[in-house]
Amino acid sequence: MSTAPISLVDVSSYLPKNRVTADYFTRYADPDDLTSNAMFKAPPFRHHVAPGETPADMAEQAIAPMLERRGTDFLAEVDVLITHTQLPETGIVGNGGEIAARLGIRPEWLIDLHNGGCAAFIYAMKIARQILSSSDARSALIVTVQNAAGQIFTQEQVRAKPQAAIPGDGAGVGLLVKSDESPILDLEARHLPEFAGQMTVIADPPRKYWEAGAGQMHVGFTESKIAKVLARGNRIVPEVAHAVCGRIGVRSDELDLLVTNQPNRAFLRNWRDALMLPTERHPDTFDECGNLFGAGIPVTFDRAVRDGKVPAGSVVMLAGFAHAGDFAAAAAVRWGGRRVGDQN
């Protein structure tokens, strides 16, 4: 068992080239639906995957900046690969194996992590840290891919729904190693299984998702369900962040940066207020990218680092929740910075 600290030493990300404006959706939607609920206030832009673009393609693009910074030698020490894909394209087995093949690695631990949702990056950090701390594994690579926006939410029967204008596509990558370079100070992960299954995929007429049928699949929302998700999400993300703050001895208002998933502007504002942080310490990519689901945290963090908003020594809190609130997680990292000339 290793006693070395575990560090998140690098992040990188990818956004598809297809940049889509909100006008794409407003031409189909009922105007009353667009303004009736804070849950579905559309961002100005989002990115959509290209036709035929696969999760492995997106993973390759996301890790490319990291390979440019570090060279390819570090891949030989990746013994742990944890992947999360919002819309897996390979049935039964997921996309982790294909991603490993693309990167030319043969990790001892290869995990397709499906249930972490929008907080999957943090959940993967927790799992990777445990494996690295309790084994001879040398480093871990985390890959989160959101690819549902340009495939599910642009379908003819779905694109007119208010929810369709919110998601965007993208991918993020994180590298964890045994070192004190950029240590993970603490993590909190909470499963709330009583809410599992409340985020449902439906069609009209009803059917199982694998069954053939005329109706196109989409996420099922009702007014009562939306109200419950808003209340639950507003509460559980600050709770896990405060729990981590308490254990590391840092008040929430002392955090240098808060990076969350980004379902909508209401959540972003409420979480920032609950942690008593100014806007400049809670960066987001919502106006450019929309809701990136599990890729939102690494994409936003990478953007903040590239924009020079995360100097070395910063205490960064990553936090988010998944689905209808059946999972929430937070992680604090003392960021070690990027080497001079490596900001891109």
GISUL-V616787 format. One record per helix or strand of 2 or more residues. SS is the DSSP state (A for helix, B for strand). FROM is the first residue (numbers start at 1). TO is the last residue. If there is no record, write none. Layout:
SS FROM TO
SS FROM TO
This chain:
B 6 14
B 18 21
A 23 26
A 31 35
A 38 40
B 45 48
A 55 70
A 73 77
B 78 85
A 96 103
B 109 112
A 117 134
B 139 146
A 162 165
B 170 178
B 183 191
A 193 195
B 200 202
B 218 220
A 223 248
A 252 254
B 257 260
A 265 274
A 279 281
A 286 289
A 293 306
B 315 322
B 327 334
